[in-house]
Amino acid sequence: MGGDLAPDAIVAGACRAAREWGCRILLVGDSAKLRPLVKRDGAP
């Protein structure tokens, strides 16, 4: 996950998409970095 605001912006967008569209998203990367962000952004 690259970019100026990564991984925060990517995770936030993925969580929002999962909530709004009722879809499942697979995030690939360092789970130690991703899990707290997913918790923060309220994945369904």
PDB file with one MODEL, atoms N, CA, C and O in Angstrom:
MODEL        1
ATOM      1  N   MET A   1       0.851  -1.171   0.000  1.00  0.00           N
ATOM      2  CA  MET A   1       0.000   0.000   0.000  1.00  0.00           C
ATOM      3  C   MET A   1       0.888   1.223   0.000  1.00  0.00           C
ATOM      4  O   MET A   1       1.572   1.512   0.982  1.00  0.00           O
ATOM      5  N   GLY A   2       0.872   1.933  -1.104  1.00  0.00           N
ATOM      6  CA  GLY A   2       1.702   3.111  -1.212  1.00  0.00           C
ATOM      7  C   GLY A   2       0.879   4.362  -1.353  1.00  0.00           C
ATOM      8  O   GLY A   2      -0.349   4.314  -1.426  1.00  0.00           O
ATOM      9  N   GLY A   3       1.555   5.464  -1.391  1.00  0.00           N
ATOM     10  CA  GLY A   3       0.883   6.745  -1.554  1.00  0.00           C
ATOM     11  C   GLY A   3       1.255   7.692  -0.437  1.00  0.00           C
ATOM     12  O   GLY A   3       1.853   7.292   0.562  1.00  0.00           O
ATOM     13  N   ASP A   4       0.901   8.939  -0.612  1.00  0.00           N
ATOM     14  CA  ASP A   4       1.250   9.957   0.375  1.00  0.00           C
ATOM     15  C   ASP A   4       0.581   9.732   1.722  1.00  0.00           C
ATOM     16  O   ASP A   4       1.166  10.038   2.761  1.00  0.00           O
ATOM     17  N   LEU A   5      -0.634   9.203   1.719  1.00  0.00           N
ATOM     18  CA  LEU A   5      -1.382   9.036   2.966  1.00  0.00           C
ATOM     19  C   LEU A   5      -1.596   7.567   3.330  1.00  0.00           C
ATOM     20  O   LEU A   5      -2.495   7.232   4.101  1.00  0.00           O
ATOM     21  N   ALA A   6      -0.776   6.715   2.774  1.00  0.00           N
ATOM     22  CA  ALA A   6      -0.935   5.274   3.018  1.00  0.00           C
ATOM     23  C   ALA A   6      -0.313   4.875   4.350  1.00  0.00           C
ATOM     24  O   ALA A   6       0.640   5.520   4.790  1.00  0.00           O
ATOM     25  N   PRO A   7      -0.809   3.857   4.994  1.00  0.00           N
ATOM     26  CA  PRO A   7      -1.973   3.083   4.587  1.00  0.00           C
ATOM     27  C   PRO A   7      -3.290   3.648   5.119  1.00  0.00           C
ATOM     28  O   PRO A   7      -4.352   3.089   4.846  1.00  0.00           O
ATOM     29  N   ASP A   8      -3.237   4.742   5.869  1.00  0.00           N
ATOM     30  CA  ASP A   8      -4.444   5.281   6.510  1.00  0.00           C
ATOM     31  C   ASP A   8      -5.592   5.533   5.532  1.00  0.00           C
ATOM     32  O   ASP A   8      -6.715   5.088   5.767  1.00  0.00           O
ATOM     33  N   ALA A   9      -5.320   6.232   4.455  1.00  0.00           N
ATOM     34  CA  ALA A   9      -6.381   6.589   3.511  1.00  0.00           C
ATOM     35  C   ALA A   9      -6.934   5.361   2.794  1.00  0.00           C
ATOM     36  O   ALA A   9      -8.133   5.292   2.523  1.00  0.00           O
ATOM     37  N   ILE A  10      -6.086   4.408   2.488  1.00  0.00           N
ATOM     38  CA  ILE A  10      -6.533   3.200   1.803  1.00  0.00           C
ATOM     39  C   ILE A  10      -7.448   2.386   2.707  1.00  0.00           C
ATOM     40  O   ILE A  10      -8.499   1.914   2.275  1.00  0.00           O
ATOM     41  N   VAL A  11      -7.046   2.226   3.958  1.00  0.00           N
ATOM     42  CA  VAL A  11      -7.846   1.459   4.912  1.00  0.00           C
ATOM     43  C   VAL A  11      -9.173   2.163   5.178  1.00  0.00           C
ATOM     44  O   VAL A  11     -10.218   1.514   5.232  1.00  0.00           O
ATOM     45  N   ALA A  12      -9.141   3.477   5.342  1.00  0.00           N
ATOM     46  CA  ALA A  12     -10.380   4.232   5.576  1.00  0.00           C
ATOM     47  C   ALA A  12     -11.346   4.053   4.409  1.00  0.00           C
ATOM     48  O   ALA A  12     -12.541   3.843   4.619  1.00  0.00           O
ATOM     49  N   GLY A  13     -10.844   4.132   3.196  1.00  0.00           N
ATOM     50  CA  GLY A  13     -11.685   3.956   2.015  1.00  0.00           C
ATOM     51  C   GLY A  13     -12.224   2.543   1.895  1.00  0.00           C
ATOM     52  O   GLY A  13     -13.377   2.349   1.509  1.00  0.00           O
ATOM     53  N   ALA A  14     -11.411   1.567   2.217  1.00  0.00           N
ATOM     54  CA  ALA A  14     -11.852   0.174   2.157  1.00  0.00           C
ATOM     55  C   ALA A  14     -12.945  -0.094   3.185  1.00  0.00           C
ATOM     56  O   ALA A  14     -13.930  -0.769   2.886  1.00  0.00           O
ATOM     57  N   CYS A  15     -12.776   0.427   4.381  1.00  0.00           N
ATOM     58  CA  CYS A  15     -13.789   0.242   5.429  1.00  0.00           C
ATOM     59  C   CYS A  15     -15.088   0.941   5.049  1.00  0.00           C
ATOM     60  O   CYS A  15     -16.175   0.409   5.274  1.00  0.00           O
ATOM     61  N   ARG A  16     -14.977   2.113   4.482  1.00  0.00           N
ATOM     62  CA  ARG A  16     -16.179   2.841   4.056  1.00  0.00           C
ATOM     63  C   ARG A  16     -16.920   2.080   2.960  1.00  0.00           C
ATOM     64  O   ARG A  16     -18.145   1.966   2.997  1.00  0.00           O
ATOM     65  N   ALA A  17     -16.182   1.564   1.993  1.00  0.00           N
ATOM     66  CA  ALA A  17     -16.798   0.794   0.909  1.00  0.00           C
ATOM     67  C   ALA A  17     -17.491  -0.449   1.457  1.00  0.00           C
ATOM     68  O   ALA A  17     -18.595  -0.785   1.031  1.00  0.00           O
ATOM     69  N   ALA A  18     -16.851  -1.122   2.390  1.00  0.00           N
ATOM     70  CA  ALA A  18     -17.446  -2.325   2.972  1.00  0.00           C
ATOM     71  C   ALA A  18     -18.753  -1.994   3.684  1.00  0.00           C
ATOM     72  O   ALA A  18     -19.728  -2.738   3.577  1.00  0.00           O
ATOM     73  N   ARG A  19     -18.772  -0.880   4.409  1.00  0.00           N
ATOM     74  CA  ARG A  19     -19.996  -0.469   5.115  1.00  0.00           C
ATOM     75  C   ARG A  19     -21.088  -0.041   4.143  1.00  0.00           C
ATOM     76  O   ARG A  19     -22.224  -0.503   4.245  1.00  0.00           O
ATOM     77  N   GLU A  20     -20.755   0.834   3.207  1.00  0.00           N
ATOM     78  CA  GLU A  20     -21.760   1.430   2.327  1.00  0.00           C
ATOM     79  C   GLU A  20     -22.284   0.472   1.262  1.00  0.00           C
ATOM     80  O   GLU A  20     -23.462   0.528   0.908  1.00  0.00           O
ATOM     81  N   TRP A  21     -21.434  -0.398   0.753  1.00  0.00           N
ATOM     82  CA  TRP A  21     -21.832  -1.281  -0.337  1.00  0.00           C
ATOM     83  C   TRP A  21     -22.067  -2.714   0.114  1.00  0.00           C
ATOM     84  O   TRP A  21     -22.494  -3.557  -0.675  1.00  0.00           O
ATOM     85  N   GLY A  22     -21.788  -2.989   1.383  1.00  0.00           N
ATOM     86  CA  GLY A  22     -21.994  -4.341   1.891  1.00  0.00           C
ATOM     87  C   GLY A  22     -21.102  -5.378   1.241  1.00  0.00           C
ATOM     88  O   GLY A  22     -21.486  -6.538   1.091  1.00  0.00           O
ATOM     89  N   CYS A  23     -19.907  -4.954   0.857  1.00  0.00           N
ATOM     90  CA  CYS A  23     -18.992  -5.886   0.201  1.00  0.00           C
ATOM     91  C   CYS A  23     -17.864  -6.275   1.151  1.00  0.00           C
ATOM     92  O   CYS A  23     -17.666  -5.654   2.195  1.00  0.00           O
ATOM     93  N   ARG A  24     -17.145  -7.298   0.771  1.00  0.00           N
ATOM     94  CA  ARG A  24     -15.983  -7.732   1.542  1.00  0.00           C
ATOM     95  C   ARG A  24     -14.736  -7.222   0.833  1.00  0.00           C
ATOM     96  O   ARG A  24     -14.645  -7.248  -0.395  1.00  0.00           O
ATOM     97  N   ILE A  25     -13.788  -6.765   1.620  1.00  0.00           N
ATOM     98  CA  ILE A  25     -12.539  -6.216   1.092  1.00  0.00           C
ATOM     99  C   ILE A  25     -11.381  -7.022   1.685  1.00  0.00           C
ATOM    100  O   ILE A  25     -11.389  -7.341   2.873  1.00  0.00           O
ATOM    101  N   LEU A  26     -10.415  -7.341   0.878  1.00  0.00           N
ATOM    102  CA  LEU A  26      -9.219  -8.029   1.348  1.00  0.00           C
ATOM    103  C   LEU A  26      -8.058  -7.048   1.305  1.00  0.00           C
ATOM    104  O   LEU A  26      -7.666  -6.577   0.237  1.00  0.00           O
ATOM    105  N   LEU A  27      -7.517  -6.748   2.473  1.00  0.00           N
ATOM    106  CA  LEU A  27      -6.347  -5.872   2.560  1.00  0.00           C
ATOM    107  C   LEU A  27      -5.114  -6.753   2.713  1.00  0.00           C
ATOM    108  O   LEU A  27      -5.099  -7.677   3.527  1.00  0.00           O
ATOM    109  N   VAL A  28      -4.099  -6.467   1.940  1.00  0.00           N
ATOM    110  CA  VAL A  28      -2.866  -7.244   1.971  1.00  0.00           C
ATOM    111  C   VAL A  28      -1.743  -6.325   2.417  1.00  0.00           C
ATOM    112  O   VAL A  28      -1.520  -5.266   1.831  1.00  0.00           O
ATOM    113  N   GLY A  29      -1.040  -6.740   3.457  1.00  0.00           N
ATOM    114  CA  GLY A  29       0.065  -5.938   3.965  1.00  0.00           C
ATOM    115  C   GLY A  29       0.427  -6.372   5.372  1.00  0.00           C
ATOM    116  O   GLY A  29       0.052  -7.458   5.814  1.00  0.00           O
ATOM    117  N   ASP A  30       1.146  -5.531   6.061  1.00  0.00           N
ATOM    118  CA  ASP A  30       1.605  -5.800   7.422  1.00  0.00           C
ATOM    119  C   ASP A  30       0.415  -5.734   8.380  1.00  0.00           C
ATOM    120  O   ASP A  30      -0.113  -4.655   8.647  1.00  0.00           O
ATOM    121  N   SER A  31      -0.001  -6.884   8.890  1.00  0.00           N
ATOM    122  CA  SER A  31      -1.194  -6.930   9.744  1.00  0.00           C
ATOM    123  C   SER A  31      -1.019  -6.118  11.024  1.00  0.00           C
ATOM    124  O   SER A  31      -2.004  -5.617  11.568  1.00  0.00           O
ATOM    125  N   ALA A  32       0.204  -5.978  11.515  1.00  0.00           N
ATOM    126  CA  ALA A  32       0.439  -5.176  12.720  1.00  0.00           C
ATOM    127  C   ALA A  32       0.107  -3.704  12.474  1.00  0.00           C
ATOM    128  O   ALA A  32      -0.277  -2.992  13.402  1.00  0.00           O
ATOM    129  N   LYS A  33       0.251  -3.253  11.247  1.00  0.00           N
ATOM    130  CA  LYS A  33      -0.093  -1.874  10.899  1.00  0.00           C
ATOM    131  C   LYS A  33      -1.561  -1.743  10.498  1.00  0.00           C
ATOM    132  O   LYS A  33      -2.197  -0.728  10.781  1.00  0.00           O
ATOM    133  N   LEU A  34      -2.097  -2.769   9.841  1.00  0.00           N
ATOM    134  CA  LEU A  34      -3.453  -2.687   9.300  1.00  0.00           C
ATOM    135  C   LEU A  34      -4.544  -2.891  10.348  1.00  0.00           C
ATOM    136  O   LEU A  34      -5.551  -2.184  10.329  1.00  0.00           O
ATOM    137  N   ARG A  35      -4.363  -3.836  11.252  1.00  0.00           N
ATOM    138  CA  ARG A  35      -5.415  -4.144  12.232  1.00  0.00           C
ATOM    139  C   ARG A  35      -5.867  -2.930  13.038  1.00  0.00           C
ATOM    140  O   ARG A  35      -7.072  -2.702  13.148  1.00  0.00           O
ATOM    141  N   PRO A  36      -4.954  -2.140  13.607  1.00  0.00           N
ATOM    142  CA  PRO A  36      -5.412  -0.972  14.377  1.00  0.00           C
ATOM    143  C   PRO A  36      -6.185   0.032  13.520  1.00  0.00           C
ATOM    144  O   PRO A  36      -7.124   0.665  14.003  1.00  0.00           O
ATOM    145  N   LEU A  37      -5.801   0.176  12.267  1.00  0.00           N
ATOM    146  CA  LEU A  37      -6.495   1.104  11.378  1.00  0.00           C
ATOM    147  C   LEU A  37      -7.888   0.595  11.035  1.00  0.00           C
ATOM    148  O   LEU A  37      -8.842   1.371  10.976  1.00  0.00           O
ATOM    149  N   VAL A  38      -8.001  -0.704  10.810  1.00  0.00           N
ATOM    150  CA  VAL A  38      -9.311  -1.292  10.511  1.00  0.00           C
ATOM    151  C   VAL A  38     -10.227  -1.140  11.723  1.00  0.00           C
ATOM    152  O   VAL A  38     -11.407  -0.823  11.572  1.00  0.00           O
ATOM    153  N   LYS A  39      -9.694  -1.363  12.915  1.00  0.00           N
ATOM    154  CA  LYS A  39     -10.486  -1.172  14.136  1.00  0.00           C
ATOM    155  C   LYS A  39     -10.929   0.276  14.269  1.00  0.00           C
ATOM    156  O   LYS A  39     -12.086   0.550  14.591  1.00  0.00           O
ATOM    157  N   ARG A  40     -10.021   1.192  14.024  1.00  0.00           N
ATOM    158  CA  ARG A  40     -10.302   2.624  14.149  1.00  0.00           C
ATOM    159  C   ARG A  40     -11.395   3.061  13.178  1.00  0.00           C
ATOM    160  O   ARG A  40     -12.277   3.843  13.533  1.00  0.00           O
ATOM    161  N   ASP A  41     -11.327   2.553  11.963  1.00  0.00           N
ATOM    162  CA  ASP A  41     -12.254   2.991  10.923  1.00  0.00           C
ATOM    163  C   ASP A  41     -13.564   2.215  10.910  1.00  0.00           C
ATOM    164  O   ASP A  41     -14.438   2.483  10.086  1.00  0.00           O
ATOM    165  N   GLY A  42     -13.703   1.266  11.810  1.00  0.00           N
ATOM    166  CA  GLY A  42     -14.978   0.587  11.985  1.00  0.00           C
ATOM    167  C   GLY A  42     -15.414  -0.296  10.847  1.00  0.00           C
ATOM    168  O   GLY A  42     -16.504  -0.127  10.301  1.00  0.00           O
ATOM    169  N   ALA A  43     -14.573  -1.233  10.489  1.00  0.00           N
ATOM    170  CA  ALA A  43     -14.979  -2.200   9.465  1.00  0.00           C
ATOM    171  C   ALA A  43     -16.148  -3.018   9.987  1.00  0.00           C
ATOM    172  O   ALA A  43     -16.212  -3.331  11.176  1.00  0.00           O
ATOM    173  N   PRO A  44     -17.064  -3.361   9.108  1.00  0.00           N
ATOM    174  CA  PRO A  44     -18.230  -4.151   9.550  1.00  0.00           C
ATOM    175  C   PRO A  44     -17.847  -5.553   9.987  1.00  0.00           C
ATOM    176  O   PRO A  44     -18.712  -6.333  10.384  1.00  0.00           O
TER     177      PRO A  44
ENDMDL
END
